[in-house]
Amino acid sequence: MMRIKYQELIPALAQWPARRWLTAAAAAVLTYLVVAVPTDLIDTPFFSREVPPTWWSFPVLGVTAILTGLLVATYVARESTRGEETGGAGSDNKARFGAAGAIVSFFAVGCPVCNKLVLLALGTSGAMQYFEPIQPLLAGLSIALLLWAFLKRATSEDRCPVPRVQAAR
């Protein structure tokens, strides 16, 4: 298991161009809305909740949105000084962990009896008795997956730069 050095994170983030930060902000807002509207953390006429949100739903959603935005931004190419591009290349397992983290957060902050999958699997009483108590664990798992994927991508993107391809003329 590879250990992440947190002192590598700040220098890596300092090298990000403005387009990465704009991508991070846009992805964070989009994530917040995509999770908050159907889980009725943002009240709309389209969705409703039978069980009020917990006190920790909004902070979990905020952290999830920020981490998802930062993770998405690591896929935006960053030009390096050596004529190579870093970031944005290829698919890797880190992306799967990040996507899983974002999906798990949806279940963590959602209404336990409003989720059709949970209702089909456990029924109304099962959702309240078995699923609701594990929602904080799902929230922690979601944040841990997103944080791990972001830290791994952000601190390792300069280790294997992709040579810049010149356009054929």
N, C-alpha and C positions, 0 to 999 in steps of 0.2 A: 504494500500500500504506500503510495507516494504521499508525502506530507507537503502541504501547501505552506509556503512562507508568506505570511501576511505583509512583511516589509517589502515584498515585491509588488504588491497591489497598487500602492500609491504612485510609484514611478510609472507603472503600466497605464494607469488612468490618466496621468499627466500628459501622456503622449497621444491621447485620443483627440482627433480633430473635431471641430464643431458639428459636423454631420453625424458623428456617432452620438454625441450628447443629445442632438435633436431627435435622432432615432430612438434613443433610450426614453426620452420624455414622451414622445408620441406612443411608443409601445406600452409604456406604463399607464398612460391615460386610457388607451384602448383596452388593456387588460382589466383595469379597474371597472370600466363600463361593461365589458363583456361578462364579467363575473357578478358585478353588483346589480345589474338590471334584472336578470332572470332569477337571482336569489332574493330579490326584493329588498336589498340593502339600500338601494335607491328606489324610492316609491314611484311607481308608474302605474297607469291604468291597465297595463298588459299582464302584470304578474302580482300575486299576493302571497302572503305567508300565513300559515296557521299558527306557527310558533314564533314569538318575537325573537329577533336576533340577540345573540349573547353579547356581553360587554366586549369580548375579545374579537368579535367578527370584523369590526372596522380596522383595528390595528393589524390583524392578520392579512386582511385584504390589501391594506396599504403597503405592507412589507412585501407581499407577493407581487403586487403591481410594480414596485420599484425594482425588485430583483429580476422580474421577467423583462422589464425594459432594459436593464443593464445587460442581461444575457443576450437579448435580441441584438443589442448594439455591438456585441462582440463579433457578429457575423457581417458587419459592415466593414469593407476593406479599408485598411489604413496604409497609406503610402509610407514607406520607410526611406531613409536617407541613402540606402545602398541600391536603389533602383529596383527593389523588390516590393511586393505587396504582402502584407500580413493580415491575418484575420479574414473572415468571410469565405474561407476555402474548405471545401469538402464537407462530408457529414461525419459525425462521430457520435460516440455513445453519450457524450456530455449533453448533446441536444435532446436525446431521449430522456435523460434524467430531468432536464429543464422542463420539457413538455409534460412529463409525468407530474412534476411539482405543481405546475399551473393547473392541471386537471384535478389533482387531489385537493387543491385549495377550494375549488368549486364545491366539492362535497363537504369540505370542512366548514365553510361559512353558510352553506345552504340550509334551508328549513328541513329538518329530518323527515317530516311527514309530507312535504311537498315534492320530494324527489321521487319520480315514478319508478326508477330502478330500485331504490331502497324499499319502496312500498311493495313492489312485486316480490322482492326477495324476502322481506321480513314482515310485511303487514304493518298496520298503523301502530299497534301496541309494541311490536318488535322494533320498529324504527325508534320509538321513544325509549324503550327499555335497553336496547343493545347498540343502536347506531348513534344516538345522541351523546352517550358518554364517551364514545371514541372520537368524536369530532375534534376535540382539542389535540388529540394525538395525530389526527390527520393534518391539522394545521401545522403542528411541529414538523411532521414529515415533509409536508409541502415546502416549508421554508428551508429545511435542511437540504432537500434535493435541489432547489433553485440556487441556494447559496453555494453548494458544492460545485454545481455545473458552472456557475458564473466565475467562481474563484479559479477553477481549473482552466477555463478558457482565457480569462483575463491575464493570468500570470504565466501562461505557456504559449501565447500566440507568437512570440518572437523567437521561439526555439526552432521552428522549421518554416522559414519563409518560403513563399511560393515565387519562383522567378516570374518576372513580368513578361507577358507575351506581347510581342510587337505585332501590330496589325499588318497583314500582307497587303502589298500595294500592287 
